[in-house]
Amino acid sequence: MKIPMALALVAISAGAFAAPPPTGHWHFEPRPAWSDEFDGHGKPDPSKWSYDLGGDGWGNDELECYTDRIGNASVGDGVLTITARKEPACDRRGYTSARLVSKHKGDFLYGRIEVRARLPKGRGLWPAIWMLPTDWSYGEWPRSGEIDIMEQVGFDPDNIHASVHTQAYNHIAHTQKTATRVIEDATTRFHLYRVDWVPSGITGYIDGRQVFHFDNEGTGVDAWPFDRRFHVLLNLAVGGFWGGQQGVDPAAFPATMQVDYVRVYRLVDGK
């Protein structure tokens, strides 16, 4: 994403030393700079999405094997459907699913990211709409950051989480910055999950209502590594340290997460 030169210069310099966070009357362009409306049929658009593949647990002791098969990720009737199935794969792992990534096809520095989605229902499921750094400029997780636009776990399906992870603020150190909101029909209706990411902070919304806010404290990259480009991930995990805390219900499968659209709006410097 092209950004104003003033913002680019801030991004380049902010990683080198702590500085007061930039301020401005931030706003966003009215039309998406990058989007997928999922209007086709078959596999997701290869010009916009790649796949993370395999079944190594993904750092969370997850149970699924991620594939690029159309049975796990398909487009039709105007939506992307990610399907988790109970079946052997990846050296006898008992589940398959999909994890789509926009890396090197949709990479963004600041902006408004909107995803309209319907979440799956079932104990042991762990869907997520999130962002990871494309270049890992400050080191491995959590040093380079993570932005969680939406997370849900199947044993607590109405509680929707929005979070960030950094070196200073993460769940391993018991300092994670997160917020939740109860959405009682998250598994039966589509809702709009969004973050507004600007140089001064990250704000999360559900259906236009603010849920979460994280300030750029101006203390350096341990707290704010969000001055580098990130990409979008859409996935449906099974089990794991969090998603599998109360086991996995075999009756939940096949389980589906549906995405109506993904839209990214370019940040405008409103100073």
C-alpha positions in Angstrom: 0.0 0.0 0.0 1.3 3.4 -0.9 1.3 5.8 2.0 2.0 9.5 2.4 5.7 10.4 2.4 5.5 11.9 5.9 4.1 8.6 7.2 6.8 6.6 5.4 9.5 8.6 7.0 8.0 8.1 10.4 7.8 4.4 9.8 11.5 4.2 8.8 12.7 6.1 11.7 10.5 4.8 14.5 12.2 1.5 14.7 15.6 3.0 15.4 14.8 4.9 18.6 11.9 5.8 20.9 10.1 8.9 19.8 6.8 10.5 20.6 4.0 8.9 18.6 2.8 10.9 15.6 -0.6 12.6 15.9 -3.0 13.5 13.2 -6.7 13.7 12.2 -6.5 10.3 10.5 -9.0 9.2 8.0 -9.2 6.7 5.2 -9.9 6.8 1.5 -13.6 6.0 0.6 -12.8 3.1 -1.7 -10.8 0.0 -1.0 -7.2 0.0 -2.2 -7.2 -3.8 -2.0 -10.2 -6.2 -1.6 -11.7 -9.6 -2.4 -15.5 -9.8 -2.7 -15.3 -13.6 -3.3 -17.5 -13.4 -6.4 -16.0 -16.3 -8.3 -16.3 -20.1 -8.1 -13.7 -22.7 -7.2 -10.5 -22.0 -5.4 -9.7 -18.6 -3.8 -8.2 -16.0 -6.2 -4.5 -17.0 -6.5 -3.5 -13.4 -7.3 -4.7 -12.4 -3.8 -4.2 -15.5 -1.6 -1.6 -18.1 -0.9 -1.8 -20.9 1.7 0.1 -21.9 4.8 0.5 -25.7 4.6 1.2 -28.5 7.0 0.4 -29.9 10.4 3.2 -29.0 12.8 1.0 -27.5 15.5 1.7 -23.9 14.4 3.2 -23.0 17.7 0.0 -23.7 19.6 -0.2 -27.5 19.6 -3.0 -27.3 17.0 -4.5 -30.6 15.6 -5.3 -29.6 12.0 -3.3 -30.1 8.9 -3.6 -27.1 6.6 -4.1 -27.9 2.9 -4.7 -26.1 -0.4 -7.5 -28.4 -1.4 -10.8 -27.0 -2.6 -12.5 -29.2 0.1 -10.9 -27.0 2.7 -11.2 -23.6 1.0 -13.6 -22.7 -1.7 -15.4 -19.7 -3.2 -19.1 -19.8 -4.3 -22.4 -17.9 -3.9 -20.4 -14.8 -3.0 -18.5 -16.1 0.0 -15.3 -17.8 0.9 -15.9 -21.0 2.9 -13.1 -22.4 5.0 -14.0 -26.0 6.1 -12.4 -28.0 8.9 -12.9 -31.7 8.4 -12.3 -34.8 10.6 -10.1 -36.9 8.4 -6.5 -38.1 8.6 -3.8 -36.0 7.0 -0.2 -34.9 7.6 1.2 -38.0 9.2 -2.0 -39.1 10.8 -3.2 -35.8 12.2 -7.0 -36.2 12.5 -8.3 -33.0 11.0 -7.8 -30.8 7.8 -8.5 -27.2 7.3 -7.2 -24.1 5.5 -5.2 -21.0 6.4 -5.2 -18.3 3.7 -2.6 -15.5 3.6 -2.3 -12.4 1.5 1.5 -12.2 2.0 3.3 -10.6 -1.0 -0.1 -10.2 -2.6 -1.7 -7.8 -0.2 0.8 -6.2 2.2 -0.2 -3.0 4.1 1.4 -0.4 6.2 -1.5 1.3 8.1 -5.1 1.4 6.9 -8.6 0.3 7.7 -9.1 -3.5 7.4 -12.7 -4.8 7.2 -13.8 -8.5 7.1 -17.4 -9.5 7.1 -17.7 -13.1 8.4 -19.8 -15.8 9.9 -18.0 -17.9 12.5 -18.2 -21.7 13.0 -19.9 -23.4 15.9 -18.4 -26.3 17.8 -16.2 -27.1 20.8 -12.5 -27.3 19.8 -12.7 -24.9 16.9 -10.5 -21.7 16.8 -11.2 -19.4 13.9 -9.2 -16.2 13.4 -9.0 -13.1 11.3 -5.6 -11.5 11.9 -2.4 -9.9 10.6 1.2 -10.8 10.8 4.4 -8.9 9.7 5.5 -9.6 6.2 9.2 -9.0 6.8 9.7 -9.8 10.5 12.0 -6.7 10.7 12.3 -6.8 14.5 12.7 -10.6 15.0 10.6 -13.6 15.6 7.2 -13.6 17.4 6.3 -11.5 19.3 9.0 -9.0 18.6 7.6 -8.0 15.2 4.0 -7.9 16.4 0.6 -9.5 15.7 -2.8 -7.9 15.2 -5.8 -10.0 15.9 -8.9 -8.5 14.3 -11.1 -11.3 15.5 -10.6 -14.5 17.4 -13.1 -16.9 18.9 -12.9 -20.3 20.6 -15.7 -22.9 20.2 -16.1 -23.6 23.9 -17.0 -19.9 24.4 -18.6 -19.0 21.0 -20.3 -15.8 21.9 -17.2 -14.1 23.3 -15.3 -12.4 20.5 -11.7 -11.2 21.1 -9.6 -8.4 19.6 -5.9 -8.2 20.6 -2.4 -7.2 19.8 0.9 -9.0 20.6 4.3 -7.4 21.0 7.5 -8.0 22.9 6.3 -5.9 25.8 2.6 -7.0 25.6 1.9 -10.7 25.1 0.1 -13.5 26.8 3.2 -15.4 27.7 4.4 -12.4 29.8 0.8 -12.0 31.1 0.8 -8.5 29.7 -1.3 -9.0 26.6 -3.6 -6.2 25.4 -7.0 -7.6 24.5 -10.7 -6.9 24.7 -13.9 -8.9 24.2 -17.5 -8.4 23.3 -20.4 -10.8 23.5 -22.0 -11.4 20.1 -24.7 -13.9 20.6 -25.4 -14.7 17.0 -21.7 -14.8 15.8 -22.2 -18.3 14.5 -25.5 -17.8 12.7 -25.2 -14.3 11.2 -22.5 -12.3 9.4 -20.8 -9.5 11.4 -18.3 -6.9 10.3 -14.9 -7.2 12.1 -12.5 -4.2 11.6 -9.4 -2.5 12.7 -8.3 1.0 12.1 -4.5 1.0 12.1 -2.8 4.4 12.2 0.7 5.6 13.4 -0.8 6.6 16.8 -2.7 3.4 17.6 -4.8 0.4 16.6 -8.6 0.4 17.2 -10.8 -2.7 16.8 -14.6 -2.6 16.0 -17.4 -5.1 15.6 -20.3 -3.8 13.5 -19.0 -0.3 13.8 -18.9 -0.3 17.6 -15.5 0.1 19.2 -14.3 -2.9 21.1 -10.5 -2.4 21.5 -7.9 0.3 21.5 -4.1 0.1 21.7 -2.0 3.3 21.9 1.4 3.8 20.4 3.2 4.9 23.6 6.2 6.2 21.8 8.5 3.9 23.9 10.1 2.0 21.0 9.6 -1.2 19.0 9.1 -3.5 22.0 5.7 -1.9 22.6 5.1 -0.7 19.0 6.5 -2.8 16.1 3.5 -1.7 14.0 5.5 0.6 11.7 6.2 -2.1 9.1 4.0 -3.8 6.6 1.6 -6.6 7.6 -0.6 -9.0 5.7 -4.0 -10.7 6.3 -4.6 -14.2 7.5 -7.9 -16.1 7.5 -8.0 -19.5 9.1 -9.9 -22.1 11.1 -7.8 -24.1 13.5 -8.7 -27.2 15.5 -7.7 -27.7 19.1 -4.5 -26.1 20.4 -3.5 -24.6 23.8 -6.5 -22.3 23.8 -9.0 -23.6 21.3 -8.7 -27.2 22.6 -8.8 -26.4 26.4 -12.1 -28.2 26.7 -11.5 -30.9 24.1 -12.8 -31.3 20.6 -16.3 -32.3 19.8 -16.2 -34.8 16.9 -19.9 -34.0 16.1 -18.8 -30.4 15.1 -17.4 -31.6 11.8 -17.4 -30.6 9.0 -17.3 -27.0 10.4 -17.3 -23.9 8.3 -16.2 -20.3 8.6 -17.6 -18.0 5.9 -16.2 -14.7 4.7 -18.3 -12.3 2.6 -15.5 -9.9 1.8 -12.1 -8.5 2.8 -11.5 -4.8 2.2 -8.5 -2.6 2.9 -8.7 1.2 2.8 -5.6 3.4 2.5 -4.8 5.8 5.3 -4.8 9.5 4.5 -2.6 11.8 6.4 -5.1 14.3 7.8 -2.7 16.7 9.5 
